[in-house]
Amino acid sequence: MTELTTTLNELKAHDPCKDSWEAGLEYCSQHNIGLDDPISFTLLHKVLGDEDLVWATCVLNKKQRVYMGAKIAQQVVHLADDKRVQGYLDVYFKYAKGEATDDDLENSASDAACAAYYADDASYASYAAYTAASYAAYRADYAAAYTDSWSKSAQIVLEFCKTGEIK
């Protein structure tokens, strides 16, 4: 498989923040990269950094986004005092592989969100794990925000984008 790419226009369709958009445009204009020319996620990381790289996963297809979110949320699954969190992530991985339905994904994300709500009273660590798990179904960047490690999350994204292979 080849490395995943995106374009400036694909990124723009997802409303990037102004500063990052301008930094990306400046770099691309200096290097003769057009709005519809392919840009690797490795280059995005070099130009924009960890947080914007993880945000850029919004251009991936739904199965890829769910996979990325689950991989990122796995960083904090050990913090939960409840084994259900791993179960939610297992559903996301199955979904990414085509082994679970949209309904399965929605139900798991809903259950994780409810668990996060109730875990808020228990401990921040459990809350973070549940919340990362609930966001993993939709947005890798939101899941990453609860892991306290943008750098590790960016490395997970870079590793995935080398091939785009869901394992």
C-alpha positions as CSV (number, residue, x, y, z in Angstrom):
1,M,0.0,0.0,0.0
2,T,1.1,3.6,-0.6
3,E,1.2,6.4,1.9
4,L,-2.0,8.2,2.5
5,T,-2.3,11.8,1.2
6,T,-4.7,14.7,1.2
7,T,-4.9,18.1,-0.5
8,L,-5.2,21.6,0.8
9,N,-8.8,21.8,-0.6
10,E,-9.8,18.6,1.2
11,L,-8.4,20.1,4.4
12,K,-10.1,23.5,3.8
13,A,-13.5,21.7,3.5
14,H,-13.1,20.8,7.2
15,D,-12.6,24.4,8.4
16,P,-9.0,24.4,9.6
17,C,-8.0,27.1,12.2
18,K,-6.8,30.3,10.6
19,D,-3.2,30.1,11.8
20,S,-2.6,26.6,10.6
21,W,-4.3,27.2,7.3
22,E,-2.2,30.3,6.7
23,A,1.0,28.4,7.7
24,G,0.1,25.5,5.3
25,L,-0.7,27.9,2.5
26,E,2.6,29.8,2.9
27,Y,4.7,26.5,2.9
28,C,2.8,25.2,-0.1
29,S,3.2,28.4,-2.1
30,Q,6.9,28.5,-1.3
31,H,7.2,24.9,-2.6
32,N,4.9,25.1,-5.6
33,I,2.3,22.8,-4.1
34,G,-1.2,23.6,-5.5
35,L,-4.5,23.4,-3.7
36,D,-5.3,20.0,-5.3
37,D,-1.8,18.5,-5.2
38,P,-1.3,15.5,-3.0
39,I,0.3,16.2,0.4
40,S,1.5,13.4,2.6
41,F,0.6,13.3,6.3
42,T,4.4,13.2,7.0
43,L,4.7,16.6,5.3
44,L,1.7,17.9,7.2
45,H,3.4,16.9,10.4
46,K,6.6,18.5,9.4
47,V,4.9,21.8,8.5
48,L,2.1,22.0,11.1
49,G,3.1,19.8,14.1
50,D,1.4,17.2,16.2
51,E,-2.0,18.7,17.0
52,D,-2.8,19.7,13.4
53,L,-1.6,16.4,12.1
54,V,-4.1,14.6,14.3
55,W,-6.8,17.1,13.4
56,A,-6.1,16.4,9.7
57,T,-7.4,12.8,10.1
58,C,-10.8,14.4,9.5
59,V,-10.2,13.9,5.8
60,L,-9.9,10.1,6.1
61,N,-12.9,7.9,5.4
62,K,-15.1,6.9,8.3
63,K,-13.6,3.5,8.9
64,Q,-10.1,5.0,8.9
65,R,-11.2,7.8,11.3
66,V,-12.8,5.3,13.7
67,Y,-9.6,3.1,13.5
68,M,-7.4,6.2,14.2
69,G,-9.6,7.3,17.1
70,A,-9.5,3.8,18.7
71,K,-5.8,3.5,18.3
72,I,-5.3,6.9,20.0
73,A,-7.8,6.2,22.8
74,Q,-6.0,2.9,23.5
75,Q,-3.3,5.1,25.1
76,V,-5.5,5.7,28.1
77,V,-7.7,2.6,28.3
78,H,-5.6,1.3,31.1
79,L,-6.7,4.2,33.3
80,A,-10.3,3.1,33.4
81,D,-11.4,1.1,36.4
82,D,-13.9,-0.7,34.2
83,K,-13.1,-3.3,31.5
84,R,-16.0,-2.0,29.4
85,V,-13.7,0.7,27.9
86,Q,-11.7,-1.9,26.0
87,G,-14.9,-3.5,24.9
88,Y,-16.0,-0.2,23.3
89,L,-12.7,0.1,21.5
90,D,-13.0,-3.5,20.3
91,V,-16.3,-2.6,18.6
92,Y,-14.5,0.3,16.9
93,F,-11.7,-1.9,15.6
94,K,-14.3,-4.4,14.3
95,Y,-16.2,-1.6,12.6
96,A,-13.0,-0.4,10.9
97,K,-12.5,-3.9,9.6
98,G,-16.1,-4.2,8.4
99,E,-17.0,-6.7,11.1
100,A,-19.5,-4.4,13.0
101,T,-22.4,-2.3,11.8
102,D,-23.1,1.4,12.0
103,D,-25.6,0.6,14.7
104,D,-23.0,-1.3,16.7
105,L,-20.7,1.7,16.4
106,E,-23.4,4.1,17.5
107,N,-24.4,1.9,20.4
108,S,-20.8,1.5,21.6
109,A,-20.1,5.2,21.4
110,S,-23.3,6.1,23.2
111,D,-22.5,3.6,26.0
112,A,-19.0,5.0,26.3
113,A,-20.3,8.6,26.5
114,C,-22.7,7.5,29.3
115,A,-19.9,5.8,31.1
116,A,-17.8,9.0,30.8
117,Y,-20.6,11.0,32.4
118,Y,-20.8,8.7,35.4
119,A,-17.0,8.2,35.7
120,D,-16.6,12.0,36.1
121,D,-17.5,11.5,39.7
122,A,-15.0,8.6,40.2
123,S,-11.7,9.9,38.9
124,Y,-10.3,12.0,36.1
125,A,-8.3,9.1,34.8
126,S,-11.4,7.0,34.3
127,Y,-13.3,10.0,32.9
128,A,-10.5,10.5,30.4
129,A,-10.4,6.9,29.3
130,Y,-14.2,6.8,28.8
131,T,-14.3,10.1,27.1
132,A,-11.4,9.2,24.7
133,A,-13.3,6.0,23.9
134,S,-16.5,7.8,23.2
135,Y,-14.9,10.4,20.9
136,A,-12.8,7.7,19.2
137,A,-15.9,6.7,17.1
138,Y,-16.0,10.2,15.6
139,R,-12.9,12.4,15.9
140,A,-9.3,11.3,16.5
141,D,-8.3,14.8,17.5
142,Y,-11.0,14.9,20.3
143,A,-9.9,11.5,21.5
144,A,-6.2,12.7,21.5
145,A,-7.2,15.7,23.7
146,Y,-8.0,13.2,26.5
147,T,-4.8,11.3,26.3
148,D,-2.5,14.2,27.3
149,S,0.0,13.1,24.6
150,W,-0.3,14.9,21.3
151,S,3.1,13.6,20.4
152,K,2.2,10.0,20.9
153,S,-1.1,10.5,19.1
154,A,0.7,12.1,16.1
155,Q,3.1,9.1,15.9
156,I,0.1,6.7,15.8
157,V,-1.3,8.8,12.9
158,L,2.0,8.9,11.0
159,E,2.4,5.1,11.4
160,F,-1.1,4.5,10.1
161,C,-0.7,6.9,7.2
162,K,2.4,5.2,5.9
163,T,0.1,2.4,4.5
164,G,-3.5,3.2,5.5
165,E,-3.7,-0.4,6.5
166,I,-6.3,-1.3,9.1
167,K,-4.9,-4.2,11.2
